[in-house]
Amino acid sequence: MLGLVVQPFYFILYWGFGALCSGLNRQLRTFSILALSVGILSTNFTRLFDFEFNSLRGMIELGLYATAFYLFLLLAPTRSNFRKLWLFIGITSVLLVLILLKYESLAKTTTGLEIVKRDILKILGISYLSFRLIHVLIDHYYDQLGEKTFLSFLAYFFFFPSALVGPIHRYQNFILDLKQGSTISVSVFQRIIIGLIKSLVLTSILFPYVLGQFEPYGQFALLQLVFACMVYSVYIYLDFSGYTDIAIGVAQIVGVRLPENFNKPFFAENMQEFWQRWHMSLSSWLRDYLFNPVLKFLTENRSGKISNPVFAIFFTFCLAGVWHGDGLNFLIFGILHGLGLALAMYRNRSKQKMKIEKSKSLTYFNRSLVFLYVSLAWIPFVYSWTEMLELFQRLYMENH
């Protein structure tokens, strides 16, 4: 993605392609977007991510995966009982592919197979692709998907601006954008430039001070660690939101409007509000396809009584944590965010009962507290379980 933007020749070529697409009919535009995405995913842009792959083999594998998935959609039965089985098989298959290709150690332990990770999946983003495919399965099950032409599905499957790290866009919105066509404005280029400044300039200034630069076996003070955590929060926000700005801008050139992903997350006054502002496409996916179904299941098993959402919160964020990686540290990362949301929920209920009046000082205090909590929660995201133990052991020895 960055390679496409920072190389002027390719960007001018892509902009011209976007202008050309705006004058085409829908079928030609869809085919052109598909051809462009496949071309970019299989060319030398991947070298900017410091790896190479067999382009022909990789694209054939992805094409076969997309075709098999689409055929599975067409085989959806009409009877409700069989449809549930169909949905279960579909989601299980997508998750199995995700586990085999992303969680190598887990796959080897459970199956005994030596899994060879395909390099193309590093750029395609198998985790985000799996989320999009599960969304397609569930919405198709509830007849909310709309039209499902093979060409439109392939264009959605391979759409490159959101392939690496999102945003996670919905198929229905993608199809609607294909129908409406594209308009290129100055604001699109402003969005891309802002994203480049965030991702390339500001992050390079902060990088020497971020949490990951701390050697867990070295000598440091507690305040140094806290400062590094806070810098890392700002760093990852700039990097992630910068990439999102670029992705949204580049997608708009060909008429696709990706969802917003960030809305001033460090202005949040509790963890619930934080996740309404941070990685919003992921949080909305977790809410619609994981949290709400789990809460509904728990409620139905209590004879219609509304279940306490705490279990659903922890279940959702434990899986969200493991989604980032297969180490115990990622599970802890998810638990910390689940705990933050559960505490925010109870605190909001208490405030409503006590009718606490809001003040500016309380607002600033809450924002500072949330920022500190989010910053410290990055520790298990950056360090492995053994590194964390060594880190806290060092801190304990330094302060006693």
N, C-alpha and C positions, 0 to 999 in steps of 0.2 A: 504493500500500500504506500509506504513512505517512498519507496523507489519510484513508483509511478509519478509521484508529485515532485520529488526533488530533481528528477531528470527532465529538464525543460522540453526536450524534443518529444519524449513520450507523452508528457502532459498535454502539449499542444495537439499532438495526434489524437489523444483521448478526447480532448475538448472538441476537436473537429468531428470526431465520431459521435459525440453527444449531440452536437448541432445537427448532424445528418439524421440521427435517430428521431429527432423531433418532427421531421417532415415525413416519416414513414408511417404506414398503417400499422395496426397493432401487431399482426402476425410477424411482419418483417422486423419490427422493433424488438419483439420478444426473441426472435431468432438471433438478431444482431447482438443483444445483450448477452445471450447464452454463448455465442461465438467469442465475444470479447472476454467474458469471464474465463472460459476454458483456455483461451489463448494466453491470458495473463497468468493463470495458475500454472501453466506448463512451459513458461519461457524463463529467461534468465533473471527475472525479477526475484526469483527464489534465492539467488546467490546473495542478495542483500540480507538474508536471514542466516547466512553462514552455513548453508548446506546445499547439496545438490541431490537430485533424484532422477530416476529414469522416467522422463516425462511421458513417453508412450505407455509404459507399463502402469504408471500411476494413474493416468487419466482413464485407461481401459478399466482398471479396478474400480475407480469411482463411478464410471459410467455403468458398469455392471451392478454395483450396489444401488445406484439410483433407479435403474431399470427394474431390478428385483423388488425394490420397495414400492414402486409405482404399480407393478403387477399385483402385489399383495393388496394394495388399496382397491384395485378393481375386483378382487376376489372377496370383498367384504360381503358377508351373508345378510339377508334381510330379516331373518328371525332373530329376536332379541337374545335368546340364550346362546345361539351360535355367535352372535356379534360380540358378546362379552368374551367368549373364548378367543375369537379373532383378535380383539383388542389386546388381550393378555399375551397372546403369542407374538403380536407385533411389537409391543413395548419390551417384552422379554428379549426378543431378537435384537432390537436396537441397543439395549443395555448390554447384551452379551458381546456385541461388536465393540462397544465402548470399553468394556472391561478387558477384552482380549488385546485391544490395541493401545490402551492408555495405561492400564494397571498391570504391567508386565509381571511384577513379583506376585501379585494376587492371583493372576491367571496361571502362573507356573505352579503355585502352591495348590490350587484347587483342581487343576486339570492335569498337571504333570507335563504340560507341553511347553516347549521353548518357543516363545512368541518373538517373531521378528517385527519390530515396529516399522511401519512404512513411513518414510520421510515426508511424503506429500501431506500426511495428516498433520504435520507440524504447521504447515501453512493453511491447510483447510480448516483446522480447528475442530477435531473430532468431537470435543465436548459440546461446543455450540451447535454443531451439526446434529448431534443426538437430541438436543433440546428441541431443535426445530422439527425434527422428524417425529418426535413424541407429540408435539403440538399438532402436527398434521394428522396423526393417528386418532388422537382424542377428539379433535374437532370434526373429523370425518365420521367418527362413531356417533356423535350427536347431530350429524347432518348440518354442520355450521361452516363447512369448507367452501361451498359454492362450486364453481366449475373446476374440473381437474384434467385439463388437457396435458398430454405428455410433454409438449414443448414448454408450457408455462411452468410445470413442475420442475423440469430440468433447469430452466432459467433461475428459479427460486433456489434449487439445490446448489447450483454452482455460483450464485451471485457473489462476486469476489470482494466488494467493499466491506461486507460484514462477515466474511469467511473466517478471519483469524481470531478476533476477540469481540465479535458482536458489533453493534447491538443485535439482540435477538428479535428479529422482526417476524410478523405473522404473515402467513400465506395469503389470507384474504386481503390484507392491506397491499401486499405486493401486486396481486392481480388487479386491484383497483387502480394502482399507480400506472400499470401497463395500459389500462384503458384510457386514462386521462391524458397521457402524453407528458412531454417534458418542456420546461421553460428555464432558461439559464439567465441568472441575474447576477449583479455585482455582489450581492450578499453571499452567494455561493463561494466566490473566491475569497471574500473576507473570512468566511468560516474556515476555509482550508488554511489560509495564512495564519490565523489565530492558533489553529491546531498544530501547525509546524513550529510556531514559536514556543508553544507549551512543550511539545515532544522533543524538540531538538535543542532549543536554547536554554530554557529555564531548568529542564531536568538535568542538563549537563552541569549547571551551576550547583545544583543541590546534591548531585551524585556522590561526591567525596564524603558527605556527612550523613548519609542514610544508614539505616539499621544494618543492612547487609554488609557494610564495610567494617563492622565490628567483629573482630576475631573472638569467638566465645571463650577461647582459652587464654586470652590476653589479660592485661591489667587495665581496669577502667573503674570509674565511680558510678554510683547509682544515677546521679544527675546526668552524666554523660549518656547513659543508656536511655533515659527518658527523653532527653533532647534528640537523640538519634531516631527514636520511635516517632516523635512528632515531625521531624524532618521527612521521615519515610512516608508518613501520611500525606504530606503535601506533595512529595515527589510522585507517589503512585497515582494521586489524583491528577496531577498535571500530565503525566505520561498517558494514563488511561483516557482521560477526558480529551486530551489532545488528539489521540488516535481516533476517538469517536467523532470529534469535529471534522477531521479529515475524511473519515468514512461517510459521514452524513453529506458533506459537501460534494465528494466524488460521486456518490450515489445520485444526488440531485441533478448532476449534469446529464444523466441518462433518464431522468424523470422518476426515480425511485426515492421515496421519502422514508428514510429510516427513522425509527423512534428516538426521541431524546433519551439520553442515558444518565445525565447528571443535572442537578438543579441546586447548586450551592449547598452541598451536603454538610459542610462544616458550620452551617447556620442552624442545624438541627438541634432541638432542645431535649430530645430523648432518642433512644435507639430505634424506636418505632418510626419516628419522623426521619431519622437518618436513612433507613432503608427505603423510605419513600422518595428520597433525594439521590441516593447512591446506586449506581448500576441498576437503574429503574427498569430496564427491559428484563434483567435477570430476576429482580424482586417481583415483578408482575407475573413472570412465568412461574416462579415458585408459589406465589399466591394462588394462581388459577389452576395449576396442574398438580400441585402437591399439597399445600396447606389446606385449601378448601375441600378437596376430596377426602383427605384424612379426617378433618373435622366433621364432615358430613357422615363419614363411616362411623365415627365414634358416637355421633348424635343418634344415628339410626339404631345403634346397638344399645342405646339407653332409652328405648321406647319413645323417641321424639324429644326427650329432654336435651336442652342445649349442653353439649359437653364443654368442660373446661379446656380452653385452647392451648394451655401450657404444653401438654404432651405433643400436640400438633406442631407447635412452634419449635420445640427441641428436635423433634423428628425431622422437620423440614431443614433446619439449619445444620444438623449433624450430617445429613445427606449433602447439603450444599458445601459443607466443609470438605467432605471426602471427595466431592466432585472436583475440587481444586488439585487433589493429589492423593496418593494411597498411603501416606505416612500417618502415624498416630498424631503427629503435630497438627495435621489438617483437621482431624476430628476435634481436637481441642479448640482450634480456631472457630469451628462451627458452633461448638458448645458455648464458647464465650459470647458469641453474637446472639445465640438463642437465649442465654441467660440475660443479656442486656435487654432483649425485646420483652421477655417475661417480666422483668423488673419494671420496665417502662409501662407495661400494661397495668400492673398493680398500682403503680404510682399514679397513673392517670385516673384510675377508679377512686383512689384515696383523695385526690385533688377535687374530684367532682363531689364527693361526699362532704369534704371539709370546706369546699367553696373558697379555696385560696386565691386571693387576688394576685394578678400578674403585675410585676414591676420590671423596670429596665435592668436593675441590678440582678434580679433573679434570672432574667433572660440570659444575661451575659454569663452568669455562673453556670447555668444549665448547659449553654453552648460549650463552655470551657471544659466542663465535666465530660460531656459526650466526646469532644475532641481528644481528651486525654485517654478515655476508655478505648476508643477506636484505635488510637495510636499504640497503646500497650498491647492490644489484641493482635497486632501485626507480628509480635514476637514468635508465636508458633507458626505463623505463615512463612517466616523467613528462615527460621532455624529448625533443624530436625529435633526429634525427641531427645536424643543423646546430647546434642549441642545445647538444648535448653537446660537440661540437668546440669551440665558443666557450667553454663552461664550463671544460673542461680546459686550454684555451689560457690563459684568465685565471688559473687556479690555477698553471700553470707559470710565468707571468710574475710572479705575486705572490711565488713562493717562489724565484726565481732572480735 
